[in-house]
Amino acid sequence: MSPGASVVLFGGLAKERPYPGSTVVTTFNAGITGLVKTLAVEMAPHRVHALHPGLIGDSPKWRDVPNPPHSAQTPIGRLVTMAEIADATDFLLRNTGINAHDLYIDGGLLAT
């Protein structure tokens, strides 16, 4: 890896908000957090992060669904967008002052 390189792994909110039938996904997402912490130490000075998106309102799975789950429950009153996920990923890749971080992009759903 070149100097200043960074890695972003993707998990999800099932780590914090499991649902019936989510055992495998919840376990996988929790493992991402552990992986980020160990890789940040092992790959230093390279940086490693995890991004955990909520439901993405304009993704192919949800964009045509009327009243998708959780949209009214977020403090921002809607689901996050693909552009917001891309922007968060760019932030983690660019900002050299952040390392070994789990970033939740969920419109504040975890606060509710």
MMTF fields as JSON, N, C-alpha, C and O atoms, coordinates in Angstrom:
{
  "mmtfVersion": "1.0.0",
  "mmtfProducer": "UNKNOWN",
  "numBonds": 447,
  "numAtoms": 448,
  "numGroups": 112,
  "numChains": 1,
  "numModels": 1,
  "chainsPerModel": [1],
  "groupsPerChain": [112],
  "chainIdList": ["A"],
  "bondAtomList": [4, 2, 8, 6, 12, 10, 16, 14, 20, 18, 24, 22, 28, 26, 32, 30, 36, 34, 40, 38, 44, 42, 48, 46, 52, 50, 56, 54, 60, 58, 64, 62, 68, 66, 72, 70, 76, 74, 80, 78, 84, 82, 88, 86, 92, 90, 96, 94, 100, 98, 104, 102, 108, 106, 112, 110, 116, 114, 120, 118, 124, 122, 128, 126, 132, 130, 136, 134, 140, 138, 144, 142, 148, 146, 152, 150, 156, 154, 160, 158, 164, 162, 168, 166, 172, 170, 176, 174, 180, 178, 184, 182, 188, 186, 192, 190, 196, 194, 200, 198, 204, 202, 208, 206, 212, 210, 216, 214, 220, 218, 224, 222, 228, 226, 232, 230, 236, 234, 240, 238, 244, 242, 248, 246, 252, 250, 256, 254, 260, 258, 264, 262, 268, 266, 272, 270, 276, 274, 280, 278, 284, 282, 288, 286, 292, 290, 296, 294, 300, 298, 304, 302, 308, 306, 312, 310, 316, 314, 320, 318, 324, 322, 328, 326, 332, 330, 336, 334, 340, 338, 344, 342, 348, 346, 352, 350, 356, 354, 360, 358, 364, 362, 368, 366, 372, 370, 376, 374, 380, 378, 384, 382, 388, 386, 392, 390, 396, 394, 400, 398, 404, 402, 408, 406, 412, 410, 416, 414, 420, 418, 424, 422, 428, 426, 432, 430, 436, 434, 440, 438, 444, 442],
  "bondOrderList": [1, 1, 1, 1, 1, 1, 1, 1, 1, 1, 1, 1, 1, 1, 1, 1, 1, 1, 1, 1, 1, 1, 1, 1, 1, 1, 1, 1, 1, 1, 1, 1, 1, 1, 1, 1, 1, 1, 1, 1, 1, 1, 1, 1, 1, 1, 1, 1, 1, 1, 1, 1, 1, 1, 1, 1, 1, 1, 1, 1, 1, 1, 1, 1, 1, 1, 1, 1, 1, 1, 1, 1, 1, 1, 1, 1, 1, 1, 1, 1, 1, 1, 1, 1, 1, 1, 1, 1, 1, 1, 1, 1, 1, 1, 1, 1, 1, 1, 1, 1, 1, 1, 1, 1, 1, 1, 1, 1, 1, 1, 1],
  "groupList": [{"groupName": "MET", "atomNameList": ["N", "CA", "C", "O"], "elementList": ["N", "C", "C", "O"], "formalChargeList": [0, 0, 0, 0], "bondAtomList": [1, 0, 2, 1, 3, 2], "bondOrderList": [1, 1, 2], "singleLetterCode": "M", "chemCompType": "L-PEPTIDE LINKING"}, {"groupName": "SER", "atomNameList": ["N", "CA", "C", "O"], "elementList": ["N", "C", "C", "O"], "formalChargeList": [0, 0, 0, 0], "bondAtomList": [1, 0, 2, 1, 3, 2], "bondOrderList": [1, 1, 2], "singleLetterCode": "S", "chemCompType": "L-PEPTIDE LINKING"}, {"groupName": "PRO", "atomNameList": ["N", "CA", "C", "O"], "elementList": ["N", "C", "C", "O"], "formalChargeList": [0, 0, 0, 0], "bondAtomList": [1, 0, 2, 1, 3, 2], "bondOrderList": [1, 1, 2], "singleLetterCode": "P", "chemCompType": "L-PEPTIDE LINKING"}, {"groupName": "GLY", "atomNameList": ["N", "CA", "C", "O"], "elementList": ["N", "C", "C", "O"], "formalChargeList": [0, 0, 0, 0], "bondAtomList": [1, 0, 2, 1, 3, 2], "bondOrderList": [1, 1, 2], "singleLetterCode": "G", "chemCompType": "PEPTIDE LINKING"}, {"groupName": "ALA", "atomNameList": ["N", "CA", "C", "O"], "elementList": ["N", "C", "C", "O"], "formalChargeList": [0, 0, 0, 0], "bondAtomList": [1, 0, 2, 1, 3, 2], "bondOrderList": [1, 1, 2], "singleLetterCode": "A", "chemCompType": "L-PEPTIDE LINKING"}, {"groupName": "VAL", "atomNameList": ["N", "CA", "C", "O"], "elementList": ["N", "C", "C", "O"], "formalChargeList": [0, 0, 0, 0], "bondAtomList": [1, 0, 2, 1, 3, 2], "bondOrderList": [1, 1, 2], "singleLetterCode": "V", "chemCompType": "L-PEPTIDE LINKING"}, {"groupName": "LEU", "atomNameList": ["N", "CA", "C", "O"], "elementList": ["N", "C", "C", "O"], "formalChargeList": [0, 0, 0, 0], "bondAtomList": [1, 0, 2, 1, 3, 2], "bondOrderList": [1, 1, 2], "singleLetterCode": "L", "chemCompType": "L-PEPTIDE LINKING"}, {"groupName": "PHE", "atomNameList": ["N", "CA", "C", "O"], "elementList": ["N", "C", "C", "O"], "formalChargeList": [0, 0, 0, 0], "bondAtomList": [1, 0, 2, 1, 3, 2], "bondOrderList": [1, 1, 2], "singleLetterCode": "F", "chemCompType": "L-PEPTIDE LINKING"}, {"groupName": "LYS", "atomNameList": ["N", "CA", "C", "O"], "elementList": ["N", "C", "C", "O"], "formalChargeList": [0, 0, 0, 0], "bondAtomList": [1, 0, 2, 1, 3, 2], "bondOrderList": [1, 1, 2], "singleLetterCode": "K", "chemCompType": "L-PEPTIDE LINKING"}, {"groupName": "GLU", "atomNameList": ["N", "CA", "C", "O"], "elementList": ["N", "C", "C", "O"], "formalChargeList": [0, 0, 0, 0], "bondAtomList": [1, 0, 2, 1, 3, 2], "bondOrderList": [1, 1, 2], "singleLetterCode": "E", "chemCompType": "L-PEPTIDE LINKING"}, {"groupName": "ARG", "atomNameList": ["N", "CA", "C", "O"], "elementList": ["N", "C", "C", "O"], "formalChargeList": [0, 0, 0, 0], "bondAtomList": [1, 0, 2, 1, 3, 2], "bondOrderList": [1, 1, 2], "singleLetterCode": "R", "chemCompType": "L-PEPTIDE LINKING"}, {"groupName": "TYR", "atomNameList": ["N", "CA", "C", "O"], "elementList": ["N", "C", "C", "O"], "formalChargeList": [0, 0, 0, 0], "bondAtomList": [1, 0, 2, 1, 3, 2], "bondOrderList": [1, 1, 2], "singleLetterCode": "Y", "chemCompType": "L-PEPTIDE LINKING"}, {"groupName": "THR", "atomNameList": ["N", "CA", "C", "O"], "elementList": ["N", "C", "C", "O"], "formalChargeList": [0, 0, 0, 0], "bondAtomList": [1, 0, 2, 1, 3, 2], "bondOrderList": [1, 1, 2], "singleLetterCode": "T", "chemCompType": "L-PEPTIDE LINKING"}, {"groupName": "ASN", "atomNameList": ["N", "CA", "C", "O"], "elementList": ["N", "C", "C", "O"], "formalChargeList": [0, 0, 0, 0], "bondAtomList": [1, 0, 2, 1, 3, 2], "bondOrderList": [1, 1, 2], "singleLetterCode": "N", "chemCompType": "L-PEPTIDE LINKING"}, {"groupName": "ILE", "atomNameList": ["N", "CA", "C", "O"], "elementList": ["N", "C", "C", "O"], "formalChargeList": [0, 0, 0, 0], "bondAtomList": [1, 0, 2, 1, 3, 2], "bondOrderList": [1, 1, 2], "singleLetterCode": "I", "chemCompType": "L-PEPTIDE LINKING"}, {"groupName": "HIS", "atomNameList": ["N", "CA", "C", "O"], "elementList": ["N", "C", "C", "O"], "formalChargeList": [0, 0, 0, 0], "bondAtomList": [1, 0, 2, 1, 3, 2], "bondOrderList": [1, 1, 2], "singleLetterCode": "H", "chemCompType": "L-PEPTIDE LINKING"}, {"groupName": "ASP", "atomNameList": ["N", "CA", "C", "O"], "elementList": ["N", "C", "C", "O"], "formalChargeList": [0, 0, 0, 0], "bondAtomList": [1, 0, 2, 1, 3, 2], "bondOrderList": [1, 1, 2], "singleLetterCode": "D", "chemCompType": "L-PEPTIDE LINKING"}, {"groupName": "TRP", "atomNameList": ["N", "CA", "C", "O"], "elementList": ["N", "C", "C", "O"], "formalChargeList": [0, 0, 0, 0], "bondAtomList": [1, 0, 2, 1, 3, 2], "bondOrderList": [1, 1, 2], "singleLetterCode": "W", "chemCompType": "L-PEPTIDE LINKING"}, {"groupName": "GLN", "atomNameList": ["N", "CA", "C", "O"], "elementList": ["N", "C", "C", "O"], "formalChargeList": [0, 0, 0, 0], "bondAtomList": [1, 0, 2, 1, 3, 2], "bondOrderList": [1, 1, 2], "singleLetterCode": "Q", "chemCompType": "L-PEPTIDE LINKING"}],
  "groupTypeList": [0, 1, 2, 3, 4, 1, 5, 5, 6, 7, 3, 3, 6, 4, 8, 9, 10, 2, 11, 2, 3, 1, 12, 5, 5, 12, 12, 7, 13, 4, 3, 14, 12, 3, 6, 5, 8, 12, 6, 4, 5, 9, 0, 4, 2, 15, 10, 5, 15, 4, 6, 15, 2, 3, 6, 14, 3, 16, 1, 2, 8, 17, 10, 16, 5, 2, 13, 2, 2, 15, 1, 4, 18, 12, 2, 14, 3, 10, 6, 5, 12, 0, 4, 9, 14, 4, 16, 4, 12, 16, 7, 6, 6, 10, 13, 12, 3, 14, 13, 4, 15, 16, 6, 11, 14, 16, 3, 3, 6, 6, 4, 12],
  "groupIdList": [1, 2, 3, 4, 5, 6, 7, 8, 9, 10, 11, 12, 13, 14, 15, 16, 17, 18, 19, 20, 21, 22, 23, 24, 25, 26, 27, 28, 29, 30, 31, 32, 33, 34, 35, 36, 37, 38, 39, 40, 41, 42, 43, 44, 45, 46, 47, 48, 49, 50, 51, 52, 53, 54, 55, 56, 57, 58, 59, 60, 61, 62, 63, 64, 65, 66, 67, 68, 69, 70, 71, 72, 73, 74, 75, 76, 77, 78, 79, 80, 81, 82, 83, 84, 85, 86, 87, 88, 89, 90, 91, 92, 93, 94, 95, 96, 97, 98, 99, 100, 101, 102, 103, 104, 105, 106, 107, 108, 109, 110, 111, 112],
  "secStructList": [7, 7, 6, 6, 7, 3, 3, 3, 3, 3, 7, 7, 4, 4, 4, 6, 1, 7, 7, 6, 6, 7, 2, 2, 2, 2, 2, 2, 2, 2, 2, 2, 2, 2, 2, 2, 2, 2, 2, 2, 2, 2, 6, 6, 6, 1, 3, 3, 3, 3, 3, 3, 3, 7, 7, 5, 6, 6, 1, 6, 6, 6, 6, 6, 7, 1, 1, 7, 6, 6, 6, 6, 6, 1, 6, 6, 1, 1, 7, 5, 7, 2, 2, 2, 2, 2, 2, 2, 2, 2, 2, 2, 2, 2, 7, 6, 6, 7, 7, 1, 7, 3, 3, 3, 3, 1, 6, 6, 4, 4, 4, 7],
  "xCoordList": [0.844, 0.0, 0.892, 1.957, 0.429, 1.207, 1.082, 0.122, 2.057, 1.976, 0.671, 0.24, 0.056, -1.195, -2.425, -3.537, -2.245, -3.388, -4.316, -3.893, -5.576, -6.587, -7.55, -7.72, -8.176, -9.132, -10.452, -10.464, -11.557, -12.888, -13.626, -13.817, -14.035, -14.845, -16.296, -16.562, -17.229, -18.645, -19.341, -19.234, -20.047, -20.868, -22.31, -22.789, -23.0, -24.387, -24.945, -24.289, -26.155, -26.779, -27.257, -27.583, -27.31, -27.751, -26.836, -27.232, -25.627, -24.697, -25.289, -25.14, -25.947, -26.514, -28.012, -28.547, -28.688, -30.144, -30.5, -31.034, -30.207, -30.553, -32.061, -32.849, -32.43, -33.843, -34.015, -33.028, -35.231, -35.435, -34.852, -35.135, -34.049, -33.435, -32.107, -31.537, -31.602, -30.375, -29.107, -28.083, -29.144, -27.992, -26.701, -25.678, -26.723, -25.502, -25.051, -23.872, -25.981, -25.638, -25.158, -24.176, -25.834, -25.444, -24.048, -23.234, -23.771, -22.455, -21.373, -20.295, -21.655, -20.702, -20.4, -19.239, -21.449, -21.253, -20.461, -19.635, -20.698, -19.92, -18.464, -17.556, -18.244, -16.875, -16.103, -14.887, -16.796, -16.14, -15.498, -14.379, -16.199, -15.654, -14.367, -13.384, -14.363, -13.152, -12.026, -10.868, -12.361, -11.365, -10.731, -9.518, -11.551, -11.037, -10.017, -8.954, -10.339, -9.434, -8.09, -7.038, -8.114, -6.85, -6.074, -4.851, -6.77, -6.065, -5.439, -4.366, -6.099, -5.522, -4.182, -3.262, -4.077, -2.813, -1.799, -0.638, -2.235, -1.326, -0.862, 0.256, -1.694, -1.349, -0.79, -0.498, -0.638, -0.112, 1.185, 2.013, 1.373, 0.655, -0.576, -1.205, -0.918, -2.12, -3.353, -3.335, -4.397, -5.607, -6.687, -6.788, -7.494, -8.577, -9.83, -9.77, -10.958, -12.227, -13.349, -13.181, -14.502, -15.725, -16.838, -16.959, -17.64, -18.821, -20.039, -20.135, -20.958, -22.161, -23.379, -23.893, -23.852, -25.028, -26.331, -26.435, -27.319, -28.685, -29.305, -28.596, -30.628, -31.293, -31.009, -31.047, -30.726, -30.369, -31.575, -31.896, -32.231, -33.522, -33.561, -34.569, -32.467, -32.48, -31.722, -31.371, -31.471, -30.839, -31.882, -33.08, -31.449, -32.408, -33.411, -34.554, -32.99, -33.896, -35.033, -36.147, -34.775, -35.752, -36.35, -37.362, -35.782, -36.237, -37.682, -38.312, -38.222, -39.606, -40.586, -41.744, -40.111, -40.965, -41.629, -40.936, -42.964, -43.621, -43.472, -43.68, -43.119, -42.937, -42.014, -42.44, -40.749, -39.84, -39.664, -39.861, -39.293, -39.151, -38.16, -37.169, -38.411, -37.543, -37.483, -36.933, -38.012, -37.846, -38.434, -37.84, -39.573, -40.187, -39.543, -39.739, -38.779, -38.162, -36.842, -36.376, -36.235, -34.947, -35.164, -36.138, -34.283, -34.405, -34.373, -34.888, -33.778, -33.778, -35.052, -35.268, -35.901, -37.2, -37.169, -38.154, -36.059, -35.92, -34.773, -34.025, -34.646, -33.496, -32.31, -32.486, -31.112, -29.922, -29.88, -30.602, -29.031, -28.927, -27.588, -26.648, -27.526, -26.268, -25.187, -24.024, -25.547, -24.57, -24.005, -22.819, -24.84, -24.352, -23.411, -22.451, -23.683, -22.785, -21.454, -20.393, -21.507, -20.273, -19.467, -18.242, -20.139, -19.456, -18.789, -17.664, -19.476, -18.901, -17.683, -16.689, -17.767, -16.632, -15.447, -14.313, -15.714, -14.665, -14.016, -12.794, -14.835, -14.312, -13.338, -12.244, -13.744, -12.873, -11.58, -10.527, -11.652, -10.446, -9.515, -8.293, -10.092, -9.299, -8.715, -7.559, -9.502, -9.105, -8.044, -8.345, -6.811, -5.687, -5.634, -4.788, -6.503, -6.512, -7.443, -7.58, -8.08, -9.018, -8.561, -8.146, -8.649, -8.208, -8.989, -9.371, -9.224, -9.872, -11.251, -11.614, -12.011, -13.307, -14.463, -14.395, -15.53, -16.809, -17.706, -18.05, -18.087, -18.938, -20.323, -20.465, -21.34, -22.723, -23.359, -23.393, -23.86, -24.572, -26.005, -26.345, -26.828, -28.164, -29.248, -30.377, -28.925, -29.912, -30.28, -31.287, -29.466, -29.727, -30.603, -31.073, -30.837, -31.722, -31.278, -32.123, -29.975, -29.506, -29.822, -29.795, -30.118, -30.458, -31.919, -32.325, -32.7, -34.136, -34.451, -35.607],
  "yCoordList": [-1.172, 0.0, 1.239, 1.269, 2.239, 3.478, 4.253, 4.063, 5.131, 5.94, 6.736, 7.29, 6.785, 7.51, 6.738, 7.26, 5.492, 4.693, 4.38, 4.33, 4.174, 3.899, 2.842, 2.685, 2.12, 1.074, 1.382, 1.78, 1.201, 1.315, 0.002, -0.434, -0.616, -1.83, -1.436, -0.445, -2.196, -1.88, -2.94, -4.14, -2.467, -3.322, -2.884, -2.649, -2.773, -2.335, -2.183, -2.523, -1.674, -1.394, -2.632, -2.544, -3.767, -4.974, -5.275, -5.973, -4.754, -4.903, -4.289, -4.846, -3.169, -2.447, -2.673, -2.53, -3.024, -3.225, -4.545, -4.556, -5.664, -6.955, -7.107, -6.477, -7.931, -8.196, -9.7, -10.403, -10.213, -11.659, -12.183, -11.655, -13.214, -13.811, -13.184, -13.55, -12.245, -11.527, -12.053, -11.37, -13.232, -13.716, -13.689, -13.225, -14.171, -14.2, -12.783, -12.455, -11.947, -10.571, -9.781, -9.045, -9.927, -9.224, -9.644, -8.8, -10.935, -11.444, -10.946, -10.546, -10.969, -10.471, -8.989, -8.581, -8.187, -6.754, -6.468, -5.555, -7.232, -7.065, -7.454, -6.831, -8.478, -8.884, -7.822, -7.712, -7.034, -5.935, -4.973, -4.511, -4.665, -3.753, -4.306, -3.578, -5.574, -6.186, -6.205, -5.967, -6.484, -6.503, -5.135, -5.027, -4.094, -2.73, -2.404, -1.854, -2.741, -2.412, -3.13, -2.51, -4.424, -5.15, -4.751, -4.622, -4.553, -4.162, -2.776, -2.534, -1.859, -0.518, -0.597, 0.164, -1.513, -1.691, -2.425, -2.024, -3.488, -4.302, -3.615, -3.856, -2.772, -2.129, -0.721, -0.055, -0.26, 1.082, 1.267, 0.357, 2.408, 3.665, 3.806, 4.864, 2.764, 2.85, 2.852, 2.275, 3.491, 3.654, 2.684, 2.362, 2.223, 1.272, 1.736, 2.09, 1.733, 2.188, 1.233, 0.36, 1.427, 0.728, 1.751, 2.668, 1.584, 2.416, 1.505, 0.47, 1.91, 1.119, 1.93, 2.723, 1.75, 2.508, 1.921, 0.726, 2.798, 2.351, 1.986, 1.795, 1.891, 1.665, 2.858, 4.005, 2.585, 3.638, 3.85, 3.013, 4.996, 5.254, 5.231, 4.838, 5.65, 5.666, 4.489, 4.516, 3.459, 2.25, 1.466, 1.65, 0.597, -0.174, -0.964, -1.164, -1.408, -2.185, -1.335, -1.835, -0.063, 0.738, 1.903, 2.448, 2.312, 3.556, 3.533, 4.588, 2.374, 2.3, 1.786, 1.5, 1.671, 1.17, 2.362, 3.225, 2.424, 3.518, 3.321, 2.222, 4.376, 4.342, 3.207, 2.322, 3.227, 2.156, 2.148, 3.17, 0.989, 0.89, 1.91, 2.223, 2.415, 3.333, 4.757, 5.62, 5.055, 6.396, 7.47, 8.539, 7.216, 8.214, 8.227, 9.175, 7.192, 7.099, 7.851, 8.118, 8.195, 8.887, 10.344, 10.95, 10.92, 12.334, 13.254, 14.371, 12.801, 13.642, 13.436, 14.129, 12.487, 12.279, 11.553, 11.569, 10.918, 10.191, 9.206, 9.227, 8.351, 7.447, 8.181, 9.182, 7.681, 8.273, 7.943, 7.064, 8.652, 8.472, 7.837, 7.816, 7.327, 6.764, 7.836, 7.547, 9.066, 10.164, 10.424, 10.724, 10.314, 10.524, 9.403, 9.646, 8.192, 7.068, 7.267, 7.05, 7.678, 7.938, 9.063, 8.972, 10.117, 11.235, 10.796, 11.202, 9.974, 9.477, 8.592, 8.653, 7.784, 6.941, 7.802, 7.544, 8.826, 9.755, 10.427, 10.559, 10.848, 11.464, 10.531, 10.943, 9.261, 8.316, 8.065, 7.873, 8.064, 7.844, 9.064, 8.913, 10.263, 11.497, 11.993, 12.416, 11.944, 12.598, 11.773, 10.72, 12.249, 11.487, 11.541, 10.881, 12.301, 12.39, 11.393, 11.396, 10.549, 9.584, 8.165, 7.897, 7.266, 5.894, 4.962, 5.349, 3.737, 2.682, 3.109, 2.864, 3.745, 4.308, 3.554, 3.161, 3.356, 2.849, 4.055, 4.742, 4.32, 5.471, 4.976, 4.172, 5.463, 5.103, 6.221, 7.372, 5.88, 6.824, 6.303, 5.484, 6.797, 6.221, 7.269, 6.925, 8.531, 9.591, 9.774, 10.41, 9.215, 9.321, 8.214, 8.308, 7.172, 6.082, 5.467, 5.105, 5.339, 4.724, 5.572, 5.065, 6.836, 7.706, 7.546, 8.031, 6.871, 6.75, 5.426, 5.158],
  "zCoordList": [0.0, 0.0, 0.0, 0.618, -0.701, -0.768, 0.545, 1.292, 0.825, 2.052, 2.093, 1.081, 3.259, 3.422, 2.999, 3.07, 2.555, 2.105, 3.274, 4.429, 2.951, 3.954, 3.425, 2.216, 4.351, 4.007, 4.703, 5.868, 3.998, 4.602, 4.379, 3.244, 5.47, 5.42, 5.662, 6.341, 5.119, 5.267, 6.113, 5.856, 7.117, 7.967, 7.829, 6.72, 8.942, 8.919, 10.315, 11.299, 10.395, 11.689, 12.427, 13.611, 11.774, 12.476, 13.66, 14.593, 13.62, 14.744, 16.007, 17.095, 15.876, 17.009, 17.17, 18.269, 16.085, 16.11, 15.445, 14.336, 16.114, 15.514, 15.345, 16.049, 14.425, 14.146, 13.982, 13.764, 14.079, 13.944, 12.631, 11.556, 12.737, 11.56, 11.168, 10.14, 11.966, 11.578, 12.239, 12.215, 12.821, 13.578, 12.778, 13.281, 11.558, 10.746, 10.394, 10.531, 9.945, 9.573, 10.795, 10.705, 11.919, 13.138, 13.58, 13.955, 13.539, 13.927, 12.974, 13.413, 11.686, 10.693, 10.929, 10.93, 11.129, 11.334, 12.602, 12.619, 13.658, 14.882, 14.651, 15.202, 13.841, 13.519, 12.769, 12.925, 11.951, 11.223, 12.214, 11.992, 13.308, 14.314, 14.907, 15.038, 15.265, 15.8, 14.784, 15.127, 13.543, 12.477, 12.278, 12.097, 12.311, 12.141, 13.224, 12.937, 14.458, 15.573, 15.415, 15.578, 15.102, 14.992, 13.74, 13.79, 12.613, 11.391, 11.509, 10.956, 12.226, 12.401, 13.121, 12.82, 14.066, 14.792, 13.916, 13.837, 13.266, 12.468, 11.189, 10.733, 10.61, 9.342, 9.506, 8.513, 10.742, 10.98, 10.193, 10.158, 9.57, 9.728, 8.813, 8.791, 8.071, 7.237, 8.143, 9.23, 7.693, 8.486, 8.022, 6.838, 8.984, 8.683, 9.421, 10.598, 8.724, 9.29, 8.898, 8.047, 9.546, 9.135, 9.002, 9.814, 7.979, 7.785, 7.917, 7.258, 8.778, 9.044, 8.616, 9.406, 7.384, 6.94, 7.465, 7.743, 7.592, 7.834, 6.495, 5.507, 6.463, 5.182, 4.279, 4.725, 3.018, 2.069, 1.157, 0.314, 1.352, 0.736, -0.775, -1.361, -1.426, -2.89, -3.495, -4.674, -2.694, -3.235, -4.024, -3.808, -4.933, -5.719, -4.858, -5.271, -3.676, -2.826, -2.253, -2.097, -1.938, -1.205, -1.978, -1.539, -3.099, -3.751, -4.228, -4.304, -4.547, -5.033, -3.972, -4.274, -2.732, -1.655, -0.97, -0.43, -0.983, -0.271, 1.243, 1.758, 1.931, 3.394, 3.843, 4.586, 3.397, 3.813, 5.332, 5.989, 5.886, 7.342, 7.882, 7.222, 9.041, 9.792, 9.254, 9.939, 8.076, 7.519, 8.423, 8.567, 9.029, 9.905, 11.291, 12.051, 11.628, 12.954, 13.052, 14.159, 11.938, 12.001, 12.369, 11.922, 13.168, 13.496, 12.274, 12.333, 11.171, 9.964, 9.151, 8.156, 9.565, 8.931, 7.609, 6.871, 7.296, 6.03, 6.16, 7.138, 5.171, 5.117, 4.496, 3.801, 4.749, 4.147, 2.658, 2.187, 1.924, 0.477, 0.102, 0.897, -1.107, -1.606, -1.649, -1.364, -2.0, -2.034, -0.641, -0.501, 0.387, 1.754, 2.191, 2.923, 1.748, 2.052, 1.336, 1.921, 0.071, -0.681, -0.033, 0.06, 0.413, 1.053, 2.359, 2.65, 3.135, 4.382, 4.111, 4.835, 3.08, 2.698, 2.289, 2.693, 1.484, 1.064, 2.276, 2.335, 3.238, 4.46, 5.176, 5.562, 5.352, 6.052, 5.288, 5.895, 3.966, 3.162, 3.165, 3.176, 3.154, 3.047, 4.353, 4.398, 5.416, 6.655, 7.372, 7.935, 7.349, 7.913, 9.436, 10.039, 10.063, 11.516, 12.183, 13.407, 11.403, 11.97, 11.609, 10.482, 12.598, 12.381, 13.304, 14.409, 12.845, 13.632, 14.118, 15.269, 13.245, 13.639, 13.002, 11.837, 13.779, 13.267, 13.06, 14.022, 11.83, 11.523, 11.127, 10.206, 11.831, 11.551, 10.739, 11.174, 9.562, 8.707, 8.631, 7.777, 9.542, 9.704, 9.915, 10.266, 9.708, 9.922, 11.378, 11.69, 12.285, 13.716, 14.258, 15.391, 13.486, 13.906, 15.219, 16.038, 15.445, 16.679, 17.909, 19.03, 17.714, 18.853, 19.267, 20.323, 18.441, 18.753, 19.397, 19.723]
}
